[in-house]
């Protein structure tokens, strides 16, 4: 009975989200209440929901301070000199332009917001591609590859969703995947090199007479009156220290970001009124995501503590061949990208992944491996391809390319990223065979 109830709960959630009958946040809460009542758990449902919220609270806290920190670094122009110099160096060489596209997207992608990454990078680079007569599909492809891999950062959407749905620590998911992410970035640069070389062979080198700097100036979209450029080296050193401490794992990730943000905000904007303005300017970015995480906590609290997930996993285990069970991480890694065409990020991470994870646990596979495997494809390399992700349409709308052509052009490069990262994850024992 519990198994049927669990499948009904997941099916109802997927239907409401995929058909867009309800927003994800509302669907989480309504479905949790509905099936909690149907299952006869009304008396304990409040405690179940609170337990779920408490488990995801560290993830939500990290999101808030990470978005605020990198939003502030973009506001004060930390990355502007580097990006402007890159654009000035490339001049009219298509190969250098494509390579610069990858590097710039990686830098801008540190804010963890795919939509803003697309807006900033396309606004800066599209005029240069147009001036040189370069293929816009390459621009969309390279931005997608770079933004997709950067989407694996701890404050990015996929990892946040995986941590919340599986109720795991963000560091447990992310830290072992750092080598795989590095391999994905290297593959992206290699792909950009091949695509750029192809364009250079087609177009040759074009002399633009200083136009690159004019295009570079378009990148500074976060203009703040009184921006203090003298603090560039302080902000760079602070960010470098933060990245180092994140890797060392000396303190919990939410605490590191909270401390770093407080220091950066106080030093760059010492007046309380300015500090309030900076926080409010990024409120939309973190309110939506953190609300989603807390709503997911309510859903998973009911789903797990009623034992519905246990019952569903037992049912699936009984139907899964023994030889396949131990290889579920590999299966998830390889299928995660194609499934991005069928399931939205919320549907996949909160509807599908917990059941797979719990099933894998019955075969002796650590659930954290399933979470890592999912991150190697779905919503990282898969999100710029998916028709279910709104940011994808922002990208193709800005670049002005056909969605079908974009998918056809990008798929082999994106799937190559997943394969490279999966092999690296296996070799580094982040994911088992």
TORKOL-4160 file (C-alpha; in steps of 0.2 Angstrom, whole numbers, padded with zeros to 4 digits, m for minus):
433
<pt num="1" X="0000" Y="0000" Z="0000"/>
<pt num="2" X="0014" Y="0012" Z="0004"/>
<pt num="3" X="0023" Y="0008" Z="m0012"/>
<pt num="4" X="0007" Y="0012" Z="m0022"/>
<pt num="5" X="0005" Y="0028" Z="m0012"/>
<pt num="6" X="0023" Y="0033" Z="m0015"/>
<pt num="7" X="0021" Y="0030" Z="m0034"/>
<pt num="8" X="0005" Y="0040" Z="m0034"/>
<pt num="9" X="0014" Y="0054" Z="m0025"/>
<pt num="10" X="0028" Y="0055" Z="m0037"/>
<pt num="11" X="0016" Y="0053" Z="m0052"/>
<pt num="12" X="0005" Y="0067" Z="m0046"/>
<pt num="13" X="0020" Y="0079" Z="m0043"/>
<pt num="14" X="0027" Y="0075" Z="m0060"/>
<pt num="15" X="0010" Y="0078" Z="m0069"/>
<pt num="16" X="0007" Y="0095" Z="m0060"/>
<pt num="17" X="0025" Y="0101" Z="m0064"/>
<pt num="18" X="0027" Y="0095" Z="m0082"/>
<pt num="19" X="0010" Y="0100" Z="m0087"/>
<pt num="20" X="0012" Y="0117" Z="m0078"/>
<pt num="21" X="m0004" Y="0115" Z="m0068"/>
<pt num="22" X="0005" Y="0122" Z="m0053"/>
<pt num="23" X="0022" Y="0130" Z="m0049"/>
<pt num="24" X="0035" Y="0119" Z="m0042"/>
<pt num="25" X="0034" Y="0127" Z="m0024"/>
<pt num="26" X="0016" Y="0125" Z="m0023"/>
<pt num="27" X="0016" Y="0107" Z="m0030"/>
<pt num="28" X="0028" Y="0102" Z="m0017"/>
<pt num="29" X="0018" Y="0108" Z="m0003"/>
<pt num="30" X="0001" Y="0103" Z="m0009"/>
<pt num="31" X="0006" Y="0086" Z="m0014"/>
<pt num="32" X="0015" Y="0083" Z="0002"/>
<pt num="33" X="m0001" Y="0088" Z="0012"/>
<pt num="34" X="m0013" Y="0078" Z="0001"/>
<pt num="35" X="m0003" Y="0061" Z="0001"/>
<pt num="36" X="0001" Y="0064" Z="0020"/>
<pt num="37" X="m0018" Y="0065" Z="0024"/>
<pt num="38" X="m0022" Y="0050" Z="0012"/>
<pt num="39" X="m0009" Y="0039" Z="0020"/>
<pt num="40" X="m0016" Y="0043" Z="0037"/>
<pt num="41" X="m0001" Y="0053" Z="0043"/>
<pt num="42" X="m0010" Y="0069" Z="0048"/>
<pt num="43" X="m0005" Y="0069" Z="0066"/>
<pt num="44" X="0013" Y="0067" Z="0063"/>
<pt num="45" X="0014" Y="0077" Z="0046"/>
<pt num="46" X="0020" Y="0094" Z="0055"/>
<pt num="47" X="0035" Y="0085" Z="0063"/>
<pt num="48" X="0039" Y="0077" Z="0046"/>
<pt num="49" X="0039" Y="0093" Z="0037"/>
<pt num="50" X="0049" Y="0102" Z="0049"/>
<pt num="51" X="0062" Y="0088" Z="0050"/>
<pt num="52" X="0063" Y="0089" Z="0031"/>
<pt num="53" X="0065" Y="0108" Z="0032"/>
<pt num="54" X="0079" Y="0107" Z="0045"/>
<pt num="55" X="0089" Y="0095" Z="0034"/>
<pt num="56" X="0089" Y="0106" Z="0019"/>
<pt num="57" X="0092" Y="0122" Z="0029"/>
<pt num="58" X="0111" Y="0122" Z="0027"/>
<pt num="59" X="0109" Y="0121" Z="0008"/>
<pt num="60" X="0097" Y="0136" Z="0007"/>
<pt num="61" X="0109" Y="0146" Z="0018"/>
<pt num="62" X="0123" Y="0142" Z="0006"/>
<pt num="63" X="0113" Y="0148" Z="m0009"/>
<pt num="64" X="0109" Y="0164" Z="m0001"/>
<pt num="65" X="0127" Y="0169" Z="0003"/>
<pt num="66" X="0135" Y="0162" Z="m0012"/>
<pt num="67" X="0123" Y="0171" Z="m0024"/>
<pt num="68" X="0126" Y="0187" Z="m0014"/>
<pt num="69" X="0145" Y="0185" Z="m0014"/>
<pt num="70" X="0147" Y="0182" Z="m0032"/>
<pt num="71" X="0134" Y="0195" Z="m0037"/>
<pt num="72" X="0143" Y="0208" Z="m0026"/>
<pt num="73" X="0160" Y="0203" Z="m0035"/>
<pt num="74" X="0152" Y="0206" Z="m0052"/>
<pt num="75" X="0144" Y="0222" Z="m0046"/>
<pt num="76" X="0161" Y="0229" Z="m0041"/>
<pt num="77" X="0169" Y="0224" Z="m0057"/>
<pt num="78" X="0181" Y="0210" Z="m0051"/>
<pt num="79" X="0180" Y="0201" Z="m0068"/>
<pt num="80" X="0179" Y="0216" Z="m0079"/>
<pt num="81" X="0198" Y="0219" Z="m0082"/>
<pt num="82" X="0201" Y="0201" Z="m0086"/>
<pt num="83" X="0187" Y="0200" Z="m0098"/>
<pt num="84" X="0190" Y="0216" Z="m0106"/>
<pt num="85" X="0209" Y="0211" Z="m0109"/>
<pt num="86" X="0204" Y="0195" Z="m0116"/>
<pt num="87" X="0192" Y="0203" Z="m0129"/>
<pt num="88" X="0206" Y="0216" Z="m0133"/>
<pt num="89" X="0218" Y="0202" Z="m0136"/>
<pt num="90" X="0207" Y="0191" Z="m0148"/>
<pt num="91" X="0205" Y="0205" Z="m0161"/>
<pt num="92" X="0199" Y="0198" Z="m0177"/>
<pt num="93" X="0205" Y="0180" Z="m0175"/>
<pt num="94" X="0190" Y="0168" Z="m0175"/>
<pt num="95" X="0200" Y="0155" Z="m0166"/>
<pt num="96" X="0204" Y="0167" Z="m0152"/>
<pt num="97" X="0186" Y="0173" Z="m0151"/>
<pt num="98" X="0179" Y="0156" Z="m0149"/>
<pt num="99" X="0192" Y="0152" Z="m0135"/>
<pt num="100" X="0188" Y="0168" Z="m0127"/>
<pt num="101" X="0170" Y="0164" Z="m0127"/>
<pt num="102" X="0173" Y="0149" Z="m0117"/>
<pt num="103" X="0184" Y="0157" Z="m0104"/>
<pt num="104" X="0173" Y="0172" Z="m0102"/>
<pt num="105" X="0157" Y="0161" Z="m0100"/>
<pt num="106" X="0167" Y="0151" Z="m0086"/>
<pt num="107" X="0171" Y="0167" Z="m0077"/>
<pt num="108" X="0153" Y="0175" Z="m0078"/>
<pt num="109" X="0146" Y="0158" Z="m0074"/>
<pt num="110" X="0153" Y="0159" Z="m0056"/>
<pt num="111" X="0137" Y="0168" Z="m0051"/>
<pt num="112" X="0128" Y="0151" Z="m0053"/>
<pt num="113" X="0113" Y="0159" Z="m0063"/>
<pt num="114" X="0112" Y="0152" Z="m0081"/>
<pt num="115" X="0100" Y="0166" Z="m0087"/>
<pt num="116" X="0112" Y="0180" Z="m0081"/>
<pt num="117" X="0127" Y="0171" Z="m0088"/>
<pt num="118" X="0118" Y="0170" Z="m0105"/>
<pt num="119" X="0113" Y="0188" Z="m0105"/>
<pt num="120" X="0130" Y="0195" Z="m0101"/>
<pt num="121" X="0140" Y="0184" Z="m0112"/>
<pt num="122" X="0129" Y="0185" Z="m0127"/>
<pt num="123" X="0128" Y="0204" Z="m0125"/>
<pt num="124" X="0146" Y="0206" Z="m0125"/>
<pt num="125" X="0151" Y="0193" Z="m0139"/>
<pt num="126" X="0137" Y="0193" Z="m0151"/>
<pt num="127" X="0142" Y="0210" Z="m0159"/>
<pt num="128" X="0160" Y="0203" Z="m0162"/>
<pt num="129" X="0153" Y="0187" Z="m0170"/>
<pt num="130" X="0142" Y="0197" Z="m0181"/>
<pt num="131" X="0156" Y="0209" Z="m0186"/>
<pt num="132" X="0167" Y="0194" Z="m0191"/>
<pt num="133" X="0153" Y="0185" Z="m0199"/>
<pt num="134" X="0155" Y="0170" Z="m0188"/>
<pt num="135" X="0143" Y="0155" Z="m0186"/>
<pt num="136" X="0131" Y="0160" Z="m0172"/>
<pt num="137" X="0128" Y="0142" Z="m0168"/>
<pt num="138" X="0146" Y="0141" Z="m0162"/>
<pt num="139" X="0143" Y="0155" Z="m0150"/>
<pt num="140" X="0127" Y="0146" Z="m0143"/>
<pt num="141" X="0137" Y="0130" Z="m0142"/>
<pt num="142" X="0152" Y="0136" Z="m0133"/>
<pt num="143" X="0142" Y="0146" Z="m0121"/>
<pt num="144" X="0131" Y="0131" Z="m0117"/>
<pt num="145" X="0146" Y="0120" Z="m0114"/>
<pt num="146" X="0155" Y="0132" Z="m0103"/>
<pt num="147" X="0139" Y="0137" Z="m0093"/>
<pt num="148" X="0134" Y="0119" Z="m0092"/>
<pt num="149" X="0150" Y="0113" Z="m0083"/>
<pt num="150" X="0150" Y="0129" Z="m0072"/>
<pt num="151" X="0132" Y="0124" Z="m0067"/>
<pt num="152" X="0140" Y="0111" Z="m0056"/>
<pt num="153" X="0146" Y="0123" Z="m0043"/>
<pt num="154" X="0139" Y="0121" Z="m0026"/>
<pt num="155" X="0128" Y="0136" Z="m0027"/>
<pt num="156" X="0121" Y="0131" Z="m0044"/>
<pt num="157" X="0104" Y="0124" Z="m0047"/>
<pt num="158" X="0108" Y="0106" Z="m0051"/>
<pt num="159" X="0119" Y="0103" Z="m0036"/>
<pt num="160" X="0107" Y="0112" Z="m0024"/>
<pt num="161" X="0093" Y="0102" Z="m0031"/>
<pt num="162" X="0102" Y="0085" Z="m0029"/>
<pt num="163" X="0108" Y="0090" Z="m0011"/>
<pt num="164" X="0090" Y="0095" Z="m0006"/>
<pt num="165" X="0081" Y="0080" Z="m0014"/>
<pt num="166" X="0094" Y="0067" Z="m0007"/>
<pt num="167" X="0096" Y="0077" Z="0010"/>
<pt num="168" X="0115" Y="0076" Z="0008"/>
<pt num="169" X="0128" Y="0089" Z="0012"/>
<pt num="170" X="0133" Y="0099" Z="m0003"/>
<pt num="171" X="0152" Y="0096" Z="0000"/>
<pt num="172" X="0149" Y="0077" Z="0000"/>
<pt num="173" X="0142" Y="0079" Z="m0018"/>
<pt num="174" X="0154" Y="0092" Z="m0025"/>
<pt num="175" X="0171" Y="0090" Z="m0018"/>
<pt num="176" X="0174" Y="0072" Z="m0026"/>
<pt num="177" X="0168" Y="0079" Z="m0042"/>
<pt num="178" X="0181" Y="0093" Z="m0043"/>
<pt num="179" X="0192" Y="0083" Z="m0055"/>
<pt num="180" X="0177" Y="0078" Z="m0066"/>
<pt num="181" X="0172" Y="0096" Z="m0067"/>
<pt num="182" X="0190" Y="0101" Z="m0071"/>
<pt num="183" X="0190" Y="0088" Z="m0085"/>
<pt num="184" X="0174" Y="0095" Z="m0091"/>
<pt num="185" X="0181" Y="0112" Z="m0092"/>
<pt num="186" X="0196" Y="0106" Z="m0102"/>
<pt num="187" X="0185" Y="0097" Z="m0114"/>
<pt num="188" X="0175" Y="0113" Z="m0116"/>
<pt num="189" X="0191" Y="0122" Z="m0121"/>
<pt num="190" X="0197" Y="0108" Z="m0132"/>
<pt num="191" X="0180" Y="0109" Z="m0141"/>
<pt num="192" X="0181" Y="0128" Z="m0142"/>
<pt num="193" X="0198" Y="0126" Z="m0150"/>
<pt num="194" X="0191" Y="0113" Z="m0163"/>
<pt num="195" X="0176" Y="0124" Z="m0167"/>
<pt num="196" X="0187" Y="0140" Z="m0168"/>
<pt num="197" X="0200" Y="0132" Z="m0179"/>
<pt num="198" X="0186" Y="0127" Z="m0191"/>
<pt num="199" X="0180" Y="0145" Z="m0191"/>
<pt num="200" X="0197" Y="0152" Z="m0194"/>
<pt num="201" X="0199" Y="0140" Z="m0209"/>
<pt num="202" X="0183" Y="0147" Z="m0216"/>
<pt num="203" X="0185" Y="0165" Z="m0213"/>
<pt num="204" X="0204" Y="0169" Z="m0210"/>
<pt num="205" X="0209" Y="0183" Z="m0198"/>
<pt num="206" X="0200" Y="0199" Z="m0200"/>
<pt num="207" X="0207" Y="0216" Z="m0194"/>
<pt num="208" X="0194" Y="0226" Z="m0184"/>
<pt num="209" X="0205" Y="0242" Z="m0180"/>
<pt num="210" X="0202" Y="0242" Z="m0161"/>
<pt num="211" X="0184" Y="0237" Z="m0162"/>
<pt num="212" X="0187" Y="0223" Z="m0149"/>
<pt num="213" X="0189" Y="0236" Z="m0135"/>
<pt num="214" X="0172" Y="0244" Z="m0140"/>
<pt num="215" X="0164" Y="0227" Z="m0139"/>
<pt num="216" X="0173" Y="0223" Z="m0122"/>
<pt num="217" X="0165" Y="0239" Z="m0114"/>
<pt num="218" X="0148" Y="0231" Z="m0117"/>
<pt num="219" X="0152" Y="0218" Z="m0104"/>
<pt num="220" X="0151" Y="0230" Z="m0089"/>
<pt num="221" X="0132" Y="0228" Z="m0087"/>
<pt num="222" X="0133" Y="0230" Z="m0068"/>
<pt num="223" X="0137" Y="0248" Z="m0067"/>
<pt num="224" X="0136" Y="0255" Z="m0049"/>
<pt num="225" X="0140" Y="0274" Z="m0046"/>
<pt num="226" X="0156" Y="0276" Z="m0036"/>
<pt num="227" X="0162" Y="0258" Z="m0040"/>
<pt num="228" X="0179" Y="0257" Z="m0031"/>
<pt num="229" X="0191" Y="0250" Z="m0043"/>
<pt num="230" X="0205" Y="0252" Z="m0030"/>
<pt num="231" X="0198" Y="0237" Z="m0021"/>
<pt num="232" X="0201" Y="0225" Z="m0036"/>
<pt num="233" X="0216" Y="0217" Z="m0028"/>
<pt num="234" X="0208" Y="0215" Z="m0011"/>
<pt num="235" X="0192" Y="0207" Z="m0019"/>
<pt num="236" X="0203" Y="0196" Z="m0030"/>
<pt num="237" X="0213" Y="0190" Z="m0015"/>
<pt num="238" X="0197" Y="0187" Z="m0005"/>
<pt num="239" X="0190" Y="0177" Z="m0019"/>
<pt num="240" X="0205" Y="0166" Z="m0020"/>
<pt num="241" X="0206" Y="0163" Z="m0002"/>
<pt num="242" X="0187" Y="0158" Z="m0002"/>
<pt num="243" X="0190" Y="0146" Z="m0016"/>
<pt num="244" X="0205" Y="0138" Z="m0007"/>
<pt num="245" X="0195" Y="0136" Z="0009"/>
<pt num="246" X="0181" Y="0128" Z="m0001"/>
<pt num="247" X="0192" Y="0115" Z="m0008"/>
<pt num="248" X="0201" Y="0112" Z="0009"/>
<pt num="249" X="0184" Y="0111" Z="0017"/>
<pt num="250" X="0190" Y="0119" Z="0033"/>
<pt num="251" X="0173" Y="0125" Z="0038"/>
<pt num="252" X="0155" Y="0121" Z="0032"/>
<pt num="253" X="0152" Y="0129" Z="0015"/>
<pt num="254" X="0137" Y="0140" Z="0021"/>
<pt num="255" X="0148" Y="0147" Z="0034"/>
<pt num="256" X="0163" Y="0151" Z="0023"/>
<pt num="257" X="0151" Y="0160" Z="0011"/>
<pt num="258" X="0143" Y="0170" Z="0025"/>
<pt num="259" X="0160" Y="0176" Z="0032"/>
<pt num="260" X="0167" Y="0180" Z="0015"/>
<pt num="261" X="0151" Y="0190" Z="0010"/>
<pt num="262" X="0151" Y="0200" Z="0026"/>
<pt num="263" X="0169" Y="0205" Z="0024"/>
<pt num="264" X="0167" Y="0209" Z="0005"/>
<pt num="265" X="0151" Y="0219" Z="0008"/>
<pt num="266" X="0158" Y="0229" Z="0023"/>
<pt num="267" X="0175" Y="0233" Z="0014"/>
<pt num="268" X="0167" Y="0238" Z="m0003"/>
<pt num="269" X="0152" Y="0247" Z="0004"/>
<pt num="270" X="0155" Y="0253" Z="0022"/>
<pt num="271" X="0139" Y="0263" Z="0024"/>
<pt num="272" X="0123" Y="0253" Z="0030"/>
<pt num="273" X="0112" Y="0260" Z="0017"/>
<pt num="274" X="0123" Y="0255" Z="0003"/>
<pt num="275" X="0125" Y="0237" Z="0010"/>
<pt num="276" X="0106" Y="0236" Z="0011"/>
<pt num="277" X="0104" Y="0241" Z="m0008"/>
<pt num="278" X="0117" Y="0228" Z="m0013"/>
<pt num="279" X="0108" Y="0214" Z="m0004"/>
<pt num="280" X="0091" Y="0220" Z="m0011"/>
<pt num="281" X="0098" Y="0221" Z="m0029"/>
<pt num="282" X="0101" Y="0202" Z="m0028"/>
<pt num="283" X="0085" Y="0197" Z="m0018"/>
<pt num="284" X="0076" Y="0190" Z="m0033"/>
<pt num="285" X="0090" Y="0178" Z="m0037"/>
<pt num="286" X="0091" Y="0169" Z="m0020"/>
<pt num="287" X="0073" Y="0171" Z="m0014"/>
<pt num="288" X="0066" Y="0160" Z="m0028"/>
<pt num="289" X="0080" Y="0146" Z="m0026"/>
<pt num="290" X="0080" Y="0146" Z="m0007"/>
<pt num="291" X="0061" Y="0145" Z="m0007"/>
<pt num="292" X="0061" Y="0130" Z="m0019"/>
<pt num="293" X="0074" Y="0121" Z="m0007"/>
<pt num="294" X="0063" Y="0124" Z="0008"/>
<pt num="295" X="0047" Y="0118" Z="m0001"/>
<pt num="296" X="0057" Y="0103" Z="m0007"/>
<pt num="297" X="0062" Y="0099" Z="0011"/>
<pt num="298" X="0043" Y="0099" Z="0016"/>
<pt num="299" X="0040" Y="0086" Z="0001"/>
<pt num="300" X="0055" Y="0075" Z="0005"/>
<pt num="301" X="0051" Y="0075" Z="0024"/>
<pt num="302" X="0034" Y="0068" Z="0021"/>
<pt num="303" X="0040" Y="0056" Z="0007"/>
<pt num="304" X="0054" Y="0049" Z="0017"/>
<pt num="305" X="0047" Y="0048" Z="0035"/>
<pt num="306" X="0031" Y="0040" Z="0030"/>
<pt num="307" X="0042" Y="0026" Z="0023"/>
<pt num="308" X="0034" Y="0028" Z="0006"/>
<pt num="309" X="0052" Y="0029" Z="m0002"/>
<pt num="310" X="0057" Y="0013" Z="0007"/>
<pt num="311" X="0042" Y="0004" Z="0000"/>
<pt num="312" X="0045" Y="0010" Z="m0018"/>
<pt num="313" X="0063" Y="0006" Z="m0017"/>
<pt num="314" X="0059" Y="m0012" Z="m0011"/>
<pt num="315" X="0047" Y="m0014" Z="m0026"/>
<pt num="316" X="0059" Y="m0008" Z="m0039"/>
<pt num="317" X="0073" Y="m0019" Z="m0031"/>
<pt num="318" X="0062" Y="m0034" Z="m0033"/>
<pt num="319" X="0061" Y="m0030" Z="m0052"/>
<pt num="320" X="0079" Y="m0025" Z="m0055"/>
<pt num="321" X="0091" Y="m0039" Z="m0061"/>
<pt num="322" X="0105" Y="m0042" Z="m0048"/>
<pt num="323" X="0119" Y="m0038" Z="m0061"/>
<pt num="324" X="0112" Y="m0021" Z="m0065"/>
<pt num="325" X="0110" Y="m0015" Z="m0047"/>
<pt num="326" X="0128" Y="m0012" Z="m0043"/>
<pt num="327" X="0130" Y="m0002" Z="m0060"/>
<pt num="328" X="0116" Y="0010" Z="m0057"/>
<pt num="329" X="0128" Y="0025" Z="m0054"/>
<pt num="330" X="0135" Y="0022" Z="m0072"/>
<pt num="331" X="0117" Y="0020" Z="m0079"/>
<pt num="332" X="0112" Y="0036" Z="m0071"/>
<pt num="333" X="0127" Y="0046" Z="m0077"/>
<pt num="334" X="0125" Y="0040" Z="m0095"/>
<pt num="335" X="0106" Y="0042" Z="m0096"/>
<pt num="336" X="0105" Y="0059" Z="m0086"/>
<pt num="337" X="0108" Y="0070" Z="m0102"/>
<pt num="338" X="0095" Y="0061" Z="m0113"/>
<pt num="339" X="0082" Y="0062" Z="m0099"/>
<pt num="340" X="0084" Y="0081" Z="m0098"/>
<pt num="341" X="0073" Y="0081" Z="m0114"/>
<pt num="342" X="0059" Y="0072" Z="m0104"/>
<pt num="343" X="0060" Y="0079" Z="m0087"/>
<pt num="344" X="0063" Y="0096" Z="m0081"/>
<pt num="345" X="0077" Y="0099" Z="m0067"/>
<pt num="346" X="0064" Y="0099" Z="m0053"/>
<pt num="347" X="0055" Y="0084" Z="m0060"/>
<pt num="348" X="0071" Y="0074" Z="m0062"/>
<pt num="349" X="0079" Y="0079" Z="m0046"/>
<pt num="350" X="0064" Y="0078" Z="m0034"/>
<pt num="351" X="0054" Y="0065" Z="m0043"/>
<pt num="352" X="0065" Y="0053" Z="m0051"/>
<pt num="353" X="0082" Y="0054" Z="m0042"/>
<pt num="354" X="0076" Y="0050" Z="m0024"/>
<pt num="355" X="0068" Y="0034" Z="m0030"/>
<pt num="356" X="0084" Y="0028" Z="m0040"/>
<pt num="357" X="0095" Y="0033" Z="m0025"/>
<pt num="358" X="0085" Y="0023" Z="m0013"/>
<pt num="359" X="0084" Y="0008" Z="m0025"/>
<pt num="360" X="0103" Y="0009" Z="m0027"/>
<pt num="361" X="0105" Y="0008" Z="m0008"/>
<pt num="362" X="0097" Y="m0009" Z="m0008"/>
<pt num="363" X="0111" Y="m0015" Z="m0019"/>
<pt num="364" X="0125" Y="m0008" Z="m0008"/>
<pt num="365" X="0127" Y="0008" Z="m0018"/>
<pt num="366" X="0130" Y="0024" Z="m0008"/>
<pt num="367" X="0116" Y="0037" Z="m0012"/>
<pt num="368" X="0129" Y="0050" Z="m0014"/>
<pt num="369" X="0136" Y="0042" Z="m0029"/>
<pt num="370" X="0119" Y="0042" Z="m0038"/>
<pt num="371" X="0118" Y="0061" Z="m0034"/>
<pt num="372" X="0135" Y="0064" Z="m0042"/>
<pt num="373" X="0131" Y="0053" Z="m0057"/>
<pt num="374" X="0115" Y="0063" Z="m0060"/>
<pt num="375" X="0126" Y="0079" Z="m0060"/>
<pt num="376" X="0137" Y="0073" Z="m0074"/>
<pt num="377" X="0123" Y="0075" Z="m0087"/>
<pt num="378" X="0106" Y="0081" Z="m0082"/>
<pt num="379" X="0105" Y="0100" Z="m0079"/>
<pt num="380" X="0123" Y="0103" Z="m0082"/>
<pt num="381" X="0128" Y="0098" Z="m0100"/>
<pt num="382" X="0109" Y="0094" Z="m0103"/>
<pt num="383" X="0101" Y="0110" Z="m0097"/>
<pt num="384" X="0106" Y="0121" Z="m0112"/>
<pt num="385" X="0098" Y="0107" Z="m0123"/>
<pt num="386" X="0082" Y="0105" Z="m0114"/>
<pt num="387" X="0066" Y="0112" Z="m0120"/>
<pt num="388" X="0060" Y="0112" Z="m0102"/>
<pt num="389" X="0073" Y="0124" Z="m0096"/>
<pt num="390" X="0067" Y="0143" Z="m0098"/>
<pt num="391" X="0085" Y="0149" Z="m0099"/>
<pt num="392" X="0088" Y="0139" Z="m0115"/>
<pt num="393" X="0076" Y="0150" Z="m0124"/>
<pt num="394" X="0084" Y="0166" Z="m0117"/>
<pt num="395" X="0100" Y="0159" Z="m0125"/>
<pt num="396" X="0093" Y="0155" Z="m0142"/>
<pt num="397" X="0083" Y="0171" Z="m0142"/>
<pt num="398" X="0098" Y="0182" Z="m0139"/>
<pt num="399" X="0109" Y="0173" Z="m0152"/>
<pt num="400" X="0094" Y="0172" Z="m0164"/>
<pt num="401" X="0096" Y="0154" Z="m0169"/>
<pt num="402" X="0083" Y="0140" Z="m0172"/>
<pt num="403" X="0081" Y="0129" Z="m0157"/>
<pt num="404" X="0081" Y="0113" Z="m0167"/>
<pt num="405" X="0097" Y="0118" Z="m0176"/>
<pt num="406" X="0105" Y="0122" Z="m0159"/>
<pt num="407" X="0100" Y="0105" Z="m0151"/>
<pt num="408" X="0107" Y="0096" Z="m0167"/>
<pt num="409" X="0124" Y="0106" Z="m0166"/>
<pt num="410" X="0126" Y="0105" Z="m0148"/>
<pt num="411" X="0121" Y="0088" Z="m0143"/>
<pt num="412" X="0137" Y="0078" Z="m0148"/>
<pt num="413" X="0148" Y="0091" Z="m0139"/>
<pt num="414" X="0138" Y="0091" Z="m0124"/>
<pt num="415" X="0137" Y="0072" Z="m0123"/>
<pt num="416" X="0155" Y="0071" Z="m0125"/>
<pt num="417" X="0157" Y="0082" Z="m0110"/>
<pt num="418" X="0146" Y="0070" Z="m0100"/>
<pt num="419" X="0157" Y="0055" Z="m0106"/>
<pt num="420" X="0173" Y="0064" Z="m0102"/>
<pt num="421" X="0167" Y="0069" Z="m0084"/>
<pt num="422" X="0160" Y="0051" Z="m0081"/>
<pt num="423" X="0176" Y="0043" Z="m0085"/>
<pt num="424" X="0185" Y="0055" Z="m0074"/>
<pt num="425" X="0173" Y="0052" Z="m0060"/>
<pt num="426" X="0175" Y="0034" Z="m0061"/>
<pt num="427" X="0194" Y="0035" Z="m0062"/>
<pt num="428" X="0194" Y="0046" Z="m0046"/>
<pt num="429" X="0182" Y="0035" Z="m0037"/>
<pt num="430" X="0168" Y="0049" Z="m0036"/>
<pt num="431" X="0157" Y="0036" Z="m0045"/>
<pt num="432" X="0158" Y="0018" Z="m0046"/>
<pt num="433" X="0156" Y="0006" Z="m0060"/>
